[in-house]
Amino acid sequence: MNTTEDFLPINGTDYVEFYVGNAKQAAHYYQTAFGFQPLAYAGLETGLKDRTSYVLRQDKITFVFTTALVPDSPIADHCKLHGDGVKVVALWVDDAKKSFEETTKRGAIPYLHPHEEKDETGKVVLSGIRTYGETVHIFVERKNYRGVFLPGFVKWEPHYRPSSVGLRYVDHMVGNVDWGEMNTWAQFYHDVMGFNQLISFDDSDISTEFTALMSKVMASSNLYIKFPLNEPAAGKKKSQIEEYIEFYKGGGVQHVAMATDNILDTVAALKSRGVEFLRVPDTYYDALIQRVGNIEETIEPLRELGILVDRDEDGYLLQIFTKPVEDRPTVFYEIIQRKGARSFGKGNFKALFESIEIEQGKRGTL
Ligand code: FE2
């Protein structure tokens, strides 16, 4: 138990902002494939000259897709270097100014100095700091705001509204960092943001014939925010972390894990809408009950959908991973349902990595 006062209390993930090549089409994809609902918009029609943003929401998950309208733009630069990817992991706080002061005095590099933004429904305070790669955290204080998203945005009400697929909240978000940088960034989250280490893995836990990685899970003291950090470890061939770093041109967000209360329904819906998942060999299911003990679900639908199961001392979890959702093999998603377990599916890593290696083999990047 952490007995020191939490200098950076965080209420949850506020939003995740992606810089993309075409926000209009990305928004359509997340509506159609992932069941996100239209929420807000900003662009030429709202007075912006250089960018457009679409905001989508599914229960507590808010995604923002932003694209540059001009070539001379940090958004365009970001897309040129990284491809589509996560720029902002925004954190919901009660005091954005204090969050900025507490983290920068502990060594965080400023990204956005605290400032107020207002409209007729109230005001927000925003501030921000840099983290791994070109990724940033923005602290969002919205206790005096009642607008649809943030000042500058208007309600986005298209006629096209595919239904939700039952995604509920961000369970965790994983960062891939460069060779030898995992400890640096784990230390950053500890020293600068007051996070504690939940779990660590090394290459003796997670390695296949070809691939290895190291991982540490950092969490805010209330456990609302969990950031596993991966770095590549030497293997016979190129690991998926190394592949990511190579295509993303540095560290960045690797996957966003989104929780559901009914993974069977959610994954069946996602599949029918065209979301592609990694598939483990069928033999995985033959030994499943032996490995994880009794579970409430029957094996057959799990096998059919390719859902994985793992157990820890607190319970079990069900999870599945999509293939990357861009042309570069970078960002992907995890769908997770927790039944007591508080860990991240370590028992599945080996089977999963072997299935990723089959994909890497097809891409010629192993
Ligand atoms: Fe994960």
Boltz pocket constraint, residues with backbone or C-beta under 6 A from the ligand:
constraints:
  - pocket:
      binder: B
      contacts: [[A, 172], [A, 174], [A, 255], [A, 257], [A, 334], [A, 344]]
      max_distance: 6.0
